């Protein structure tokens, strides 16, 4: 019988359910189990693709081109779970499918209701993945907070699954907050009420992860266990860590999370392959040098806007045995070259991430110029590569009106242009160039050296590319195009000549990087930054 673990959250949002679910997945994998991760988001959007980064953080893209919630990025970094569009379930998807079936007549004239039709569709989607060959445990994270109106149909589906399969094959893991009030006193009452609300729905948590500033003492654990009807050994401390999120699996393992979950699910596992995670934690703790990278973007007010890039820089730091400090700079604040130089003072590298729209573009172009002229290592991702090309055209080639068709559709010198297949697109959800595709690197370039091969497979999310009308002129001026699509019709990477380290890529390498295996570009970018810090370049 396949096993199911449902991860819910209580008291408030942003407690780290995604990290908790991901950490549990990594622990079970270290025990030799095959894990499948699913995220359920109660919002009515069909996917995260049309949401502003300020609304919901970054959009994580899967190999098959699904635009999903950022928690799938956590799953990818912590586990080996296969991820596709099916691993992201939203209210919009569920209702869209039920209405499609109703219009088609699949319900044979019945009155279509939340129970059983909506809950059955939710269960169908979970079982479709969970019952696949080779999957031992499926971990399903329910977005939002217990008690939210939007979550009710999903929690009812969870209740039904646990009832159908018995608590030996499906369990609930609840993440709840232990807040600190005036005077530093910790309060358990919100957690007690959170579990009570979940039990009123018909779900009894087997494991409780308490988000708390400092590790819980035995007295508090016993009190919570008594009031929530949860075994003492299953009340665990999800306390803050002062290092990196990759320490969290170690914290949970030290408290026996994998052991109690396996016992509750009747899993007799003997394997213990946790050493790789311990090595990541030990490497980070042992690192003494700190390299500082400037990230010049337009969504910096919300940390989660560039979540995968932030974490990929950490991966690159771990691979180089250093720590990373990210100086996030709002590109709109860079209103002159002098201000830009001042804002970048003391950093060892510059990264310009992806984004959409004209806001903040002049500041990004100025930052790219500063990196090129001063020899600072530069990594441009998606829009960051386009900025690299625009800056070169303006300041090296003298094409003063060089720009992108995204910002000046009728501009006279758009060195960046809309993809041909995007010309007649009017529906913006899921219509970009999305998902995994191949790029072919030119030998002896920086991108070739990073990957160690010509064939590179990474994920894309964009509508604009280098304008082929200007391609020959750009190359003749000295700009290096270092990777192309297999048919060589589209540019996939650019590098500055006579520069210590500068790579711009049209794809998103942050989506495939992990702490156990850093993305090659982030590894080499941080390595170049370390050399800059040591004044070796």
C-alpha positions as CSV (number, residue, x, y, z in Angstrom):
1,X,0.0,0.0,0.0
2,X,1.4,3.4,-1.0
3,X,1.8,5.9,1.8
4,X,0.5,9.5,2.0
5,X,1.6,12.4,4.2
6,X,-0.4,15.6,4.3
7,X,1.4,18.8,5.6
8,X,-0.9,21.6,6.8
9,X,-0.2,24.9,8.5
10,X,-2.0,26.7,11.4
11,X,-2.2,30.1,13.1
12,X,-0.7,32.1,10.2
13,X,0.9,31.8,6.8
14,X,4.6,31.8,5.9
15,X,5.6,29.3,8.7
16,X,7.8,27.3,6.4
17,X,5.4,24.4,5.5
18,X,7.3,24.1,2.2
19,X,10.7,23.7,3.9
20,X,9.2,21.3,6.4
21,X,7.7,19.2,3.7
22,X,10.9,19.3,1.7
23,X,13.0,18.4,4.7
24,X,10.8,15.5,5.5
25,X,11.1,14.3,1.8
26,X,14.9,14.5,2.0
27,X,14.9,12.5,5.3
28,X,12.7,9.8,3.8
29,X,14.9,9.6,0.7
30,X,18.0,9.2,2.9
31,X,16.1,6.1,4.3
32,X,16.0,4.6,0.8
33,X,12.4,5.6,0.0
34,X,11.1,7.1,-3.3
35,X,9.3,10.3,-2.6
36,X,6.7,12.3,-4.7
37,X,6.0,15.9,-3.7
38,X,2.7,17.7,-4.4
39,X,1.8,21.3,-3.7
40,X,-1.9,22.3,-3.4
41,X,-2.6,26.1,-3.7
42,X,-6.1,27.2,-2.8
43,X,-6.1,30.3,-5.0
44,X,-8.4,30.5,-8.0
45,X,-5.6,31.1,-10.5
46,X,-5.0,28.1,-12.8
47,X,-1.3,28.5,-12.2
48,X,1.2,31.0,-10.8
49,X,2.3,32.3,-14.2
50,X,0.3,35.5,-14.3
51,X,0.9,36.6,-10.7
52,X,3.2,39.4,-9.8
53,X,6.3,38.4,-7.8
54,X,5.0,40.8,-5.1
55,X,1.9,38.7,-4.8
56,X,3.3,35.2,-4.5
57,X,7.1,35.3,-4.9
58,X,8.9,33.8,-7.8
59,X,7.4,31.5,-10.4
60,X,9.1,28.1,-10.5
61,X,9.2,26.4,-13.9
62,X,9.2,22.6,-14.4
63,X,10.7,20.6,-17.3
64,X,7.3,20.4,-19.0
65,X,6.8,24.1,-18.8
66,X,4.4,24.4,-15.9
67,X,4.5,27.8,-14.1
68,X,4.2,26.8,-10.4
69,X,4.4,28.0,-6.9
70,X,7.9,28.6,-5.5
71,X,7.5,25.7,-3.0
72,X,8.1,23.3,-6.0
73,X,11.6,24.9,-6.1
74,X,12.1,23.8,-2.5
75,X,11.0,20.3,-3.4
76,X,13.6,20.3,-6.3
77,X,16.4,21.5,-4.1
78,X,15.7,19.2,-1.2
79,X,14.5,16.0,-3.0
80,X,14.8,13.9,-6.1
81,X,11.0,14.0,-6.6
82,X,10.0,14.1,-10.2
83,X,8.2,17.4,-10.8
84,X,5.8,18.4,-13.6
85,X,2.5,20.3,-14.0
86,X,0.7,17.5,-12.2
87,X,2.6,18.2,-9.0
88,X,1.0,21.6,-8.7
89,X,-2.7,21.6,-7.9
90,X,-4.8,24.8,-7.7
91,X,-8.4,25.6,-7.0
92,X,-8.6,27.0,-10.5
93,X,-7.4,23.8,-12.1
94,X,-9.8,21.7,-10.1
95,X,-12.9,23.8,-10.8
96,X,-11.9,24.2,-14.4
97,X,-11.8,20.4,-14.9
98,X,-15.1,19.8,-13.0
99,X,-16.9,22.5,-15.0
100,X,-15.4,21.0,-18.3
101,X,-16.8,17.6,-17.4
102,X,-20.2,19.1,-16.4
103,X,-20.4,20.9,-19.8
104,X,-19.5,17.7,-21.6
105,X,-22.2,15.8,-19.7
106,X,-19.9,13.4,-17.8
107,X,-22.0,13.7,-14.7
108,X,-25.1,12.5,-16.4
109,X,-27.4,15.3,-15.4
110,X,-26.5,15.2,-11.7
111,X,-26.3,18.3,-9.5
112,X,-22.6,19.1,-9.4
113,X,-21.4,19.9,-5.8
114,X,-18.3,20.5,-3.8
115,X,-18.8,17.1,-2.2
116,X,-18.4,14.7,-4.0
117,X,-17.4,16.2,-7.3
118,X,-14.8,18.8,-6.3
119,X,-13.3,16.5,-3.6
120,X,-13.3,13.6,-6.0
121,X,-11.3,15.6,-8.5
122,X,-8.8,16.6,-5.8
123,X,-8.4,13.0,-4.7
124,X,-8.0,11.8,-8.4
125,X,-5.1,14.2,-8.9
126,X,-3.4,13.1,-5.7
127,X,-3.9,9.4,-6.4
128,X,-2.8,9.8,-10.1
129,X,0.7,10.7,-8.9
130,X,0.8,8.7,-5.6
131,X,-0.1,5.4,-7.2
132,X,2.6,5.6,-9.9
133,X,5.0,2.7,-10.1
134,X,8.1,3.2,-7.9
135,X,6.6,5.8,-5.5
136,X,6.8,4.8,-1.9
137,X,5.6,8.0,-0.1
138,X,3.7,11.0,-1.5
139,X,4.0,14.2,0.5
140,X,1.2,16.7,-0.1
141,X,1.5,20.3,1.2
142,X,-1.8,22.1,1.6
143,X,-1.2,25.8,1.0
144,X,-2.8,28.5,3.2
145,X,-3.8,28.2,6.8
146,X,-6.3,25.8,8.5
147,X,-9.5,27.7,8.9
148,X,-9.3,29.5,5.6
149,X,-12.4,29.3,3.5
150,X,-10.4,28.5,0.4
151,X,-8.8,25.4,2.0
152,X,-12.0,23.7,3.1
153,X,-12.6,21.5,0.0
154,X,-8.9,20.3,0.1
155,X,-9.0,19.5,3.8
156,X,-12.2,17.6,3.3
157,X,-10.5,15.6,0.5
158,X,-7.6,15.0,3.0
159,X,-10.0,13.8,5.6
160,X,-11.6,11.3,3.1
161,X,-8.2,9.9,2.0
162,X,-7.1,9.3,5.6
163,X,-10.4,7.7,6.4
164,X,-10.3,5.5,3.3
165,X,-6.8,4.4,3.7
166,X,-6.6,4.2,7.5
167,X,-4.0,6.1,9.6
168,X,-1.4,3.4,8.9
169,X,-1.2,4.5,5.3
170,X,-2.0,8.2,5.4
171,X,-1.1,10.7,8.2
172,X,-1.3,14.4,8.9
173,X,1.8,16.5,9.8
174,X,0.8,19.9,11.1
175,X,3.0,23.0,11.3
176,X,1.9,25.6,13.8
177,X,3.3,28.7,15.4
178,X,4.4,29.2,19.1
179,X,4.4,33.0,19.2
180,X,6.5,35.2,21.6
181,X,4.6,37.9,23.4
182,X,5.7,41.0,25.3
183,X,8.4,40.0,27.8
184,X,9.6,37.1,25.7
185,X,7.0,34.7,27.0
186,X,6.1,31.8,24.6
187,X,2.4,31.0,24.1
188,X,1.1,27.6,23.2
189,X,-2.6,28.6,23.0
190,X,-2.7,29.5,19.3
191,X,-1.2,26.0,18.5
192,X,-3.8,24.3,20.7
193,X,-6.6,26.1,18.8
194,X,-5.1,25.4,15.5
195,X,-5.0,21.7,16.2
196,X,-8.5,21.9,17.6
197,X,-9.7,23.5,14.3
198,X,-8.1,20.7,12.3
199,X,-9.7,18.0,14.5
200,X,-13.1,19.7,14.1
201,X,-12.7,19.1,10.3
202,X,-12.0,15.4,11.1
203,X,-8.2,15.3,10.9
204,X,-6.1,14.3,13.8
205,X,-2.5,15.2,13.3
206,X,0.0,12.5,14.0
207,X,3.0,14.8,14.1
208,X,3.2,18.5,15.2
209,X,6.1,20.7,14.1
210,X,6.1,23.8,16.3
211,X,7.6,27.0,14.7
212,X,9.3,28.7,17.6
213,X,12.2,31.1,18.1
214,X,14.2,28.8,20.3
215,X,14.1,25.0,20.9
216,X,11.2,23.9,23.1
217,X,11.8,22.4,26.5
218,X,10.2,19.2,27.7
219,X,7.6,20.9,29.8
220,X,6.2,22.8,26.8
221,X,6.3,19.6,24.7
222,X,4.3,17.7,27.3
223,X,1.8,20.5,27.7
224,X,1.2,20.7,23.9
225,X,1.0,16.9,23.6
226,X,-1.7,16.8,26.4
227,X,-3.8,19.5,24.9
228,X,-3.6,18.3,21.2
229,X,-3.9,14.5,21.7
230,X,-0.5,14.0,20.0
231,X,2.1,11.7,21.3
232,X,4.9,13.5,23.2
233,X,7.6,12.1,20.9
234,X,5.7,13.4,17.9
235,X,5.7,17.1,19.1
236,X,8.9,18.5,17.5
237,X,10.7,21.8,17.7
238,X,10.9,23.7,14.4
239,X,13.1,26.4,15.8
240,X,15.0,29.1,14.0
241,X,18.4,28.3,12.6
242,X,21.2,30.8,12.3
243,X,23.0,29.2,9.4
244,X,21.2,28.1,6.2
245,X,17.9,26.4,5.5
246,X,19.9,23.3,4.5
247,X,20.5,22.9,8.3
248,X,16.8,22.2,8.8
249,X,16.8,18.5,7.7
250,X,19.7,18.0,10.2
251,X,17.6,19.6,13.0
252,X,14.6,17.4,12.2
253,X,16.7,14.3,12.0
254,X,18.3,15.0,15.3
255,X,14.8,15.0,16.8
256,X,13.8,11.8,15.0
257,X,11.2,13.1,12.5
258,X,12.0,10.4,10.0
259,X,11.9,7.7,12.6
260,X,8.4,8.7,14.0
261,X,7.0,9.2,10.6
262,X,8.2,5.8,9.4
263,X,6.8,4.1,12.6
264,X,3.4,5.7,12.1
265,X,3.3,4.6,8.5
266,X,4.6,1.1,9.3
267,X,7.7,1.5,7.1
268,X,10.5,-0.8,8.1
269,X,13.5,0.9,6.6
270,X,17.2,0.3,7.5
271,X,19.0,2.5,5.0
272,X,20.8,5.7,6.3
273,X,22.3,7.8,3.5
274,X,22.2,11.2,5.3
275,X,25.9,11.9,5.1
276,X,25.6,14.1,2.0
277,X,23.2,16.5,3.9
278,X,25.5,16.5,6.9
279,X,28.4,17.4,4.7
280,X,26.5,20.4,3.2
281,X,25.8,21.6,6.8
282,X,29.3,21.1,8.0
283,X,30.8,22.8,4.9
284,X,28.7,25.9,5.4
285,X,29.5,26.1,9.1
286,X,33.2,25.7,8.5
287,X,33.3,28.4,5.9
288,X,35.0,31.6,7.1
289,X,35.4,33.7,4.0
290,X,32.4,35.8,2.8
291,X,32.0,36.8,-0.8
292,X,29.5,39.6,-1.5
293,X,27.3,39.6,-4.7
294,X,25.1,42.5,-5.8
295,X,21.8,41.5,-7.2
296,X,20.3,44.3,-9.2
297,X,16.6,43.8,-9.8
298,X,13.2,45.3,-9.8
299,X,11.3,43.0,-7.3
300,X,13.8,43.2,-4.4
301,X,11.3,44.3,-1.7
302,X,10.0,40.8,-1.3
303,X,12.7,38.2,-0.6
304,X,10.9,35.4,-2.3
305,X,10.8,37.2,-5.6
306,X,14.2,35.7,-6.5
307,X,14.1,32.7,-4.2
308,X,15.7,30.1,-6.6
309,X,18.5,32.5,-7.5
310,X,19.2,33.4,-3.8
311,X,19.5,29.7,-3.0
312,X,21.6,28.9,-6.1
313,X,24.1,31.5,-5.0
314,X,24.2,29.7,-1.7
315,X,24.8,26.4,-3.6
316,X,27.7,28.1,-5.5
317,X,29.2,29.3,-2.2
318,X,29.0,25.8,-0.7
319,X,30.7,24.4,-3.7
320,X,33.5,26.9,-3.3
321,X,33.8,26.5,0.5
322,X,32.8,30.1,1.2
323,X,29.7,32.0,2.5
324,X,27.6,34.3,0.4
325,X,26.2,37.8,1.2
326,X,23.7,39.1,-1.3
327,X,23.4,42.9,-1.6
328,X,20.0,43.5,-3.2
329,X,19.8,46.8,-5.1
330,X,16.6,48.3,-6.5
331,X,17.5,49.1,-10.1
332,X,15.2,52.1,-10.0
333,X,17.5,53.7,-7.5
334,X,20.5,53.7,-9.9
335,X,19.7,57.0,-11.6
336,X,23.3,57.8,-12.6
337,X,26.6,56.1,-13.3
338,X,28.1,57.7,-10.2
339,X,25.2,56.4,-8.0
340,X,25.6,53.0,-9.5
341,X,29.4,52.9,-8.8
342,X,28.7,53.9,-5.2
343,X,25.9,51.3,-4.7
344,X,28.2,48.6,-6.1
345,X,31.3,49.6,-4.0
346,X,32.8,46.6,-2.3
347,X,31.0,43.8,-4.1
348,X,32.9,41.0,-5.9
349,X,30.3,40.2,-8.5
350,X,27.0,41.5,-10.1
351,X,24.0,39.4,-11.0
352,X,21.0,40.7,-13.0
353,X,18.0,38.4,-12.8
354,X,14.9,37.9,-15.0
355,X,11.9,40.2,-15.0
356,X,9.2,41.8,-17.1
357,X,8.4,45.4,-18.1
358,X,10.3,48.6,-18.6
359,X,10.5,49.8,-15.0
360,X,14.1,49.8,-13.6
361,X,15.7,49.0,-16.9
362,X,18.0,52.0,-17.1
363,X,19.5,51.2,-13.7
364,X,20.2,47.6,-14.9
365,X,21.9,48.8,-18.0
366,X,24.1,51.1,-15.9
367,X,25.0,48.3,-13.6
368,X,26.0,46.1,-16.5
369,X,28.2,48.8,-17.8
370,X,29.9,49.1,-14.4
371,X,30.5,45.4,-14.3
372,X,32.0,45.4,-17.9
373,X,34.2,48.4,-17.4
374,X,35.5,47.5,-13.9
375,X,36.0,43.8,-14.6
376,X,33.5,42.6,-12.0
377,X,32.3,39.0,-12.6
378,X,28.8,39.3,-14.2
379,X,26.0,36.8,-14.4
380,X,22.9,37.8,-16.4
381,X,19.8,35.6,-16.4
382,X,17.1,35.9,-19.0
383,X,16.5,39.7,-18.9
384,X,20.0,40.0,-17.5
385,X,21.4,38.6,-20.7
386,X,19.3,41.0,-22.8
387,X,20.5,43.9,-20.6
388,X,24.1,42.7,-21.3
389,X,23.5,42.9,-25.1
390,X,21.6,46.3,-25.0
391,X,24.4,47.8,-22.9
392,X,27.1,46.6,-25.3
393,X,25.2,47.9,-28.3
394,X,24.8,51.3,-26.7
395,X,28.1,51.9,-25.1
396,X,30.5,49.9,-27.3
397,X,28.9,50.0,-30.7
398,X,27.5,53.4,-30.3
399,X,23.9,52.5,-31.1
400,X,22.5,55.0,-28.6
401,X,18.8,54.0,-29.2
402,X,19.5,50.3,-28.8
403,X,16.7,48.7,-26.8
404,X,14.3,45.8,-26.5
405,X,11.0,45.4,-28.4
406,X,9.4,44.8,-25.0
407,X,10.1,48.4,-24.0
408,X,10.0,50.2,-27.3
409,X,7.9,48.1,-29.7
410,X,8.4,50.5,-32.6
411,X,12.0,51.5,-31.6
412,X,14.5,52.0,-34.4
413,X,17.2,49.9,-32.9
414,X,15.7,46.9,-31.0
415,X,18.6,44.5,-30.6
416,X,16.2,42.4,-28.6
417,X,13.0,41.3,-30.3
418,X,9.8,39.3,-29.7
419,X,10.0,35.6,-30.7
420,X,8.2,35.0,-33.9
421,X,5.8,32.5,-32.4
422,X,4.8,35.2,-29.8
423,X,3.6,37.8,-32.3
424,X,-0.1,36.9,-32.3
425,X,-0.3,35.8,-28.7
426,X,-3.1,37.5,-26.7
427,X,-3.5,35.1,-23.8
428,X,-0.6,35.5,-21.5
429,X,-1.0,32.5,-19.1
430,X,1.3,29.6,-20.1
431,X,2.1,31.0,-23.6
432,X,5.8,32.0,-23.3
433,X,8.7,29.8,-24.3
434,X,8.5,27.5,-21.3
435,X,10.3,24.4,-20.0
436,X,13.3,22.4,-20.7
437,X,15.1,22.8,-24.0
438,X,18.6,22.2,-25.3
439,X,21.3,24.8,-25.9
440,X,24.6,24.1,-27.7
441,X,27.6,25.7,-26.2
442,X,30.6,26.9,-28.3
443,X,33.8,25.2,-27.2
444,X,36.4,27.2,-25.2
445,X,33.9,29.7,-24.0
446,X,33.1,30.3,-20.3
447,X,29.7,28.6,-20.5
448,X,31.3,25.5,-22.1
449,X,33.9,25.4,-19.4
450,X,31.3,25.6,-16.7
451,X,29.2,22.7,-18.0
452,X,32.1,20.7,-19.5
453,X,30.1,19.8,-22.6
454,X,28.4,21.4,-25.6
455,X,24.9,20.1,-24.9
456,X,23.2,22.0,-22.2
457,X,19.6,21.4,-21.0
458,X,18.0,24.1,-18.9
459,X,14.5,25.6,-18.5
460,X,13.2,28.8,-20.2
461,X,10.6,31.4,-19.4
462,X,10.6,34.3,-21.8
463,X,9.1,35.9,-24.9
464,X,12.1,37.9,-26.2
465,X,15.4,36.9,-27.8
466,X,18.4,38.6,-29.4
467,X,17.3,40.1,-32.7
468,X,18.8,38.1,-35.5
469,X,18.8,41.3,-37.7
470,X,21.6,42.6,-35.4
471,X,23.3,39.3,-34.7
472,X,26.2,39.6,-37.2
473,X,26.8,43.2,-36.4
474,X,27.0,42.5,-32.7
475,X,29.4,39.6,-33.3
476,X,31.6,41.7,-35.6
477,X,31.9,44.3,-32.9
478,X,33.4,41.7,-30.5
479,X,30.5,40.5,-28.5
480,X,30.7,36.7,-28.0
481,X,27.6,34.6,-28.5
482,X,28.6,31.4,-26.7
483,X,25.5,29.2,-27.1
484,X,22.7,28.7,-29.5
485,X,19.6,26.6,-30.0
486,X,20.5,23.4,-31.9
487,X,19.4,24.9,-35.2
488,X,21.5,28.0,-34.4
489,X,18.5,30.2,-35.1
490,X,18.4,31.7,-31.5
491,X,21.1,33.0,-29.3
492,X,21.2,31.4,-25.8
493,X,24.3,32.9,-24.2
494,X,26.5,36.0,-24.5
495,X,29.9,36.9,-23.1
496,X,32.0,40.0,-23.1
497,X,35.5,39.8,-24.6
498,X,38.6,40.5,-22.5
499,X,36.6,40.3,-19.3
500,X,37.5,38.1,-16.3
501,X,34.1,36.3,-16.2
502,X,30.9,37.4,-17.8
503,X,28.1,35.1,-18.9
504,X,24.5,36.0,-19.8
505,X,22.1,33.2,-20.5
506,X,18.6,33.3,-21.9
507,X,17.5,30.3,-19.8
508,X,17.1,30.0,-16.1
509,X,19.9,27.9,-14.5
510,X,18.6,28.5,-11.0
511,X,15.7,26.0,-11.5
512,X,18.1,23.0,-11.6
513,X,20.6,23.9,-8.9
514,X,20.7,22.2,-5.6
515,X,22.8,22.2,-2.4
516,X,24.1,18.7,-3.2
517,X,25.0,19.7,-6.7
518,X,25.5,23.4,-7.5
519,X,24.4,24.7,-10.9
520,X,27.6,25.0,-13.0
521,X,27.2,28.7,-13.7
522,X,26.6,29.6,-10.1
523,X,29.6,27.6,-9.0
524,X,31.9,29.3,-11.6
525,X,30.4,32.7,-11.0
526,X,31.1,32.5,-7.2
527,X,34.5,31.1,-7.9
528,X,35.3,34.2,-10.1
529,X,33.9,36.4,-7.3
530,X,36.3,34.7,-4.8
531,X,39.2,35.4,-7.2
532,X,38.1,39.0,-7.4
533,X,38.0,39.2,-3.6
534,X,41.6,37.8,-3.5
535,X,42.5,40.3,-6.3
536,X,43.6,37.4,-8.6
537,X,41.6,38.9,-11.5
